[in-house]
Every structure is written in structure tokens, then in C-alpha cells.
């Protein structure tokens, strides 16, 4: 299920309560940026695929694979197939890195960012072949996708300049870029977006820029990412400088590395936009550049660095190049494991949104930052959780079912009963509130949590296997926390843990 604010906010904005698309709203800004293509994909996913997060995940993966193939297409024709294969493998590792978990786990993130990046790389690939108008068309589609595409025009101008194209073919994309960014700046909302800072803070902004470029080299230590980003930028500067020198020494020379200079400049511009827009330290790691979804910037920059280095050193033995690329790929992937784990832990509790939407709990939805106003449109479209695929994951009981609570085994928080232990942490059991606790059956979390009313009817439910918010103990191992929700005004009679067909009654912590 989609559990992020962006998805539900956009769906509420572009969808009528009867489920029809509000076309005029598609062209309004989201997060102060164009968001046309992702908005249409959000609506199509809800209308045609039941709001299945996995559909957009698959599309994100396909587009990311397209980015890798486009990068491969920009390698020189004279390069050996073996060397192309090694570089392509390196690109794949970088773009499908464990750092990027946020893009796959919740495709709301992926489909917000990846289409814009895909069209920008497509534009550079077209410029690589001298196809000016195809490059402009791809860049325009990128700008309709997300603000991440706004600086692509200047990267295209650089590519045409290094290719030795006419002055007009250099100035056209640059002029379009000035017009596009000027129009965006004059029409964007004045409200400050999430994670933004109005402070001048040059140190903080440079830190974010460098961390975004070096984000593959650290999971949560900003200083390492900043150092790696600075080193990457320095090497890219030297390599692109060499490209300019080659162009000056031979005015008729069409440099094969022009497109890679464009990729490098585009990644730098992306990092610069991020630094100008988002600099808050109120996140894990204290640097916005370390956020999982922004690792695409580092992947672009590192791919450009590897390609330019190999192209400028054609006499390097293949085994040396392969060793370097394999080492970079595996080390950065291993470093990202910690970031991937953190993303999973942070996103796990958000899945309670499905139950909160079904029982219409506004307070819990606000806590989860879910746009309640989209529920009517989602119902009309038959999007999850308002379709037959919704389940409490109990392998049996669902909302509205009647239970025999007399057969439930009463649990204690300190003395295991038949290998089962658990309790309710919330001081009161009230509808439209986040009810929390923990439970372990033979050391593992139960299948689900059920909430019943005085008639033993299931009126609410919850998630299990969540990270513990308190200290782990022998009787309370990590991963046994749960969260549940019931409808507003509900009279709660019992909170039950269901596991393997058995019911366990949970009592308030004493």
C-alpha cells in the first residue's frame, strides 16, 4: 500500500469524490515543483490497479534500468565489449544500490524522482548523438515530471559545446533553461516546503551539496559523505577540464566524453538545487544529502566519474578497471545496508494507514501524515484499502467478524503463558487513538492485532513485528511491538493477538 503523504495529498488534489480526474489540478505545483507525470501515474495506479504500490515499484525499476542502458549507450563505440560490460555492471550496482531502498519500498518516492532523471539522461543521450530537438523534447518531459529536471537545459548546452556544435545549437537549450527556470521561479508558491530552511547558511548548504554527491559512501555519517563528495567533485572538475583542453587544442575534434561531462554537470546541478532548497539538520545523520532517495545524485556523479576516468585513461588494463569498479560497487552497496535497514524500520509503522483509513480514524491518519480527504476518491476508484484485497493479515478474522473471546488465552507481561507474553502499553483504550503494546508468541510476533467491542465484533486491528520503542529485554525482544487503531467513538472491550488460529488477550501494563 502507498503510505506516504505525497501520494494521498496528490490523489486528493487531482481526484473528484466520484473518482474522476481533475485535469486542471494535474498541472498545479506539488512541493513547489511541476508534478504532472507522477500525478497522472498516481491516479492511474489508483484507478486501474487498485492503488497497488508494487505497480509503481515495477515501473520505477524499469525506468531505472532504462537509465543504466542509456548510460551504456553513451560509451564510445570503439570501447571493447568487455570494458563496456564492466562499466555497465558498475552503473547497475550504483543505481540499484541498497542506499536507494526508499525508492523501491515506497514507490511514491521512486515514481516522483526517477521519471525526471530518466528523461534527463535520455535528453543527454540524444544530445550525445547530436539530436537537438529530440533532446529538447526529452528535457521538456523531464520538466513536466519533477523539478529535478529543471537544470538539464544547461547540461545539454555543455554537451553541444563540447561536441563542437554550432553556436545556435549551444544557445538554444541554454536560453530555454533560462526561460523555464525564470517561469518556474515567478510562478512557484511562496510557502516553504518540508525540510527547507530560509537561513543563509553557506556552510550548511555546501555540506548538503557535497554529501549528496558522496552519498554512496556513508549511511549516516555526514562528514564521510562530504569528504567523498568533495573528492568526487575535484576529480570530475579535472576530467571535464581535460575535455575542454582537448576541445581547445583541436577545434574540429568532437569529444566522445561530452555526454559524460553533461551527466556530471547535471548531477552537480541537482545537488546544488537540493542544497538551496533543503538544509535542515533535523533528520538522521543531520544532513539532507544522506536521505535515501537522493542517492540518485551520487549514482549519476559516480557513474560519470568512472566513465570519464576510463575514457581518459584508455591504456588502463581491463583487470585494473574491473577491480576498481567491482570494489566501488560492493563497498558502496555494503555501506548502504545500514541505511536500507533504517528505511525499513521507519516505514514499517506507516502501514497502519490502511486500517486507519478503513475505520476512518482522523487522529491516527493525521499522526501518520495521511491525507484523509483522499479517502472518498479512493473509495470511488476502488483503490486499496477500499477493495477486496484489504486484510488484517490474521489468516481468518476481518473487520466486522464475530469472535469467541471466551476461548482467548490471557497473557501477562512478565510471566509467559505457554510461550506467549505481551501487554497493552496505552494507558486508556479509546477509539481514534494510536493504541500500542507488544507481544511475542514463542519469541516471535503474532500474526496480527484485533480490537473487539462488547459484542465481540472486530472493529479495529493493527500491525505486529514493529521495532521496539523501549529497551529490549529477555521477555520483550526487539521486533515485537505493535500498533492498532479503532474507529472514533468505539467502545473497546478487548485487545487480542492472533497467531496460528489462536487468540491471546492482552492486558494493560501494570
Buried (B, 14 or more C-beta within 10 A) or exposed (E): BBBBBBBBBBBBBBBEEEBBBBEEBBEBBBBBBBBBBBBBBBBEBBBEBBBBBEBBBEBBBEBBBBBBBBBBBBBBEEBEEEBBEBBBBBBBBBBBBBBBBBBBBBBBBBBBBBBBBBBBBBBBBBBBEBBBEBBBBBBBBBBBBBBBBBBBBBBBBBBBBBBBBEEEBBEBBBEBBEEBBEEBEEEBEEEEBEBBBEEEBEEBBBBBBBBBBBBBBBBBBBBBBBBBBBBBBEBBEEBBEBBBEBBEEEEEEEBBBBBBBBBBBBBBBBBBBBBEBBBBBEEEBBBBBBBBBBBBBBBBBBBBBBBBBBBBEEEEEEEEBBEBBBEBBEEBBEBBBBBBBBBEEBBBBBBBBBBBBBBBBEBBBEBBBBBBBBBBBBBBBBBBBBBEEBBBBBEBBBBEBEBEBEEBBEBBBEEBEEEBBBBBBBEEBBBBBBBBBBBBBEEBBBBBBBBBBEEBBBBBBBBBBBBBEEEEEEBBBEBBBBBBBBBBEBEBBBBBBBBEEBBBBBBBBE
